[in-house]
Amino acid sequence: MSMDPSKWINFESLTSGTRSRIETTYPYLKIEQCMFQEKDSGVFMKQGNSVKIEKLLDPVMDHQPRVNKVTKTRTRK
């Protein structure tokens, strides 16, 4: 995972959809102490000057996953 040190941004700089997803999923997160990176592979977070990076969110899927439905039913004779 390659993280560009110059691309860490504060919470207010994230897109509005990402901000609302983080607030919903992590209501306890102290966002004022965190820096974020939005990438194609998801949203990443680190706290303060820590070197530990955590993946908060997976990327949003633009379409619903395809579900195979079983159309045949078995009957007993």
C-alpha positions in Angstrom: 0.0 0.0 0.0 1.6 3.2 -1.2 0.7 6.3 0.8 1.9 9.6 -0.4 2.8 11.7 2.7 1.8 14.9 0.9 -1.8 13.6 0.2 -3.0 13.3 3.8 -6.0 15.6 4.2 -8.3 16.6 7.1 -11.9 15.4 7.5 -13.5 18.5 6.0 -11.5 18.0 2.8 -13.1 14.6 2.1 -16.0 14.3 -0.3 -19.4 14.7 1.4 -20.4 11.1 0.7 -17.3 9.8 2.3 -17.8 12.1 5.3 -21.3 10.8 5.9 -20.2 7.2 5.6 -17.5 7.7 8.1 -19.8 9.5 10.6 -22.3 6.7 10.2 -19.9 3.8 10.5 -17.5 5.3 13.1 -19.5 7.7 15.3 -16.9 7.4 18.1 -14.0 8.3 15.8 -12.2 11.5 16.9 -12.0 13.0 13.5 -10.2 16.2 14.6 -7.1 14.0 15.5 -7.0 12.1 12.2 -5.8 12.5 8.7 -7.3 10.8 5.7 -6.6 9.6 2.2 -9.2 8.8 -0.4 -8.0 6.3 -3.0 -9.6 4.0 -5.6 -9.0 1.1 -3.2 -10.8 2.8 -0.3 -10.5 5.4 2.5 -7.5 5.2 4.8 -6.9 7.0 8.1 -4.0 7.6 10.5 -4.2 9.3 13.9 -1.9 12.3 14.6 1.7 11.6 13.7 1.3 7.9 14.0 2.8 5.6 11.4 -0.1 3.1 11.7 -2.5 3.3 8.8 -6.0 1.8 8.9 -8.5 1.2 6.1 -11.8 2.6 7.1 -14.0 2.1 4.1 -14.0 0.0 1.0 -14.7 1.7 -2.3 -18.4 2.3 -3.1 -19.8 0.0 -5.8 -21.6 1.9 -8.6 -23.8 -1.1 -9.3 -25.5 -3.8 -7.3 -23.7 -7.2 -7.2 -25.3 -9.8 -9.4 -27.2 -12.5 -7.5 -27.9 -15.8 -9.1 -31.4 -16.9 -8.3 -32.5 -20.5 -8.3 -35.5 -20.9 -10.5 -36.0 -24.6 -10.4 -37.6 -26.3 -7.5 -37.3 -29.9 -6.6 -40.4 -31.9 -6.0 -40.6 -35.3 -4.3 -42.5 -38.1 -5.8 
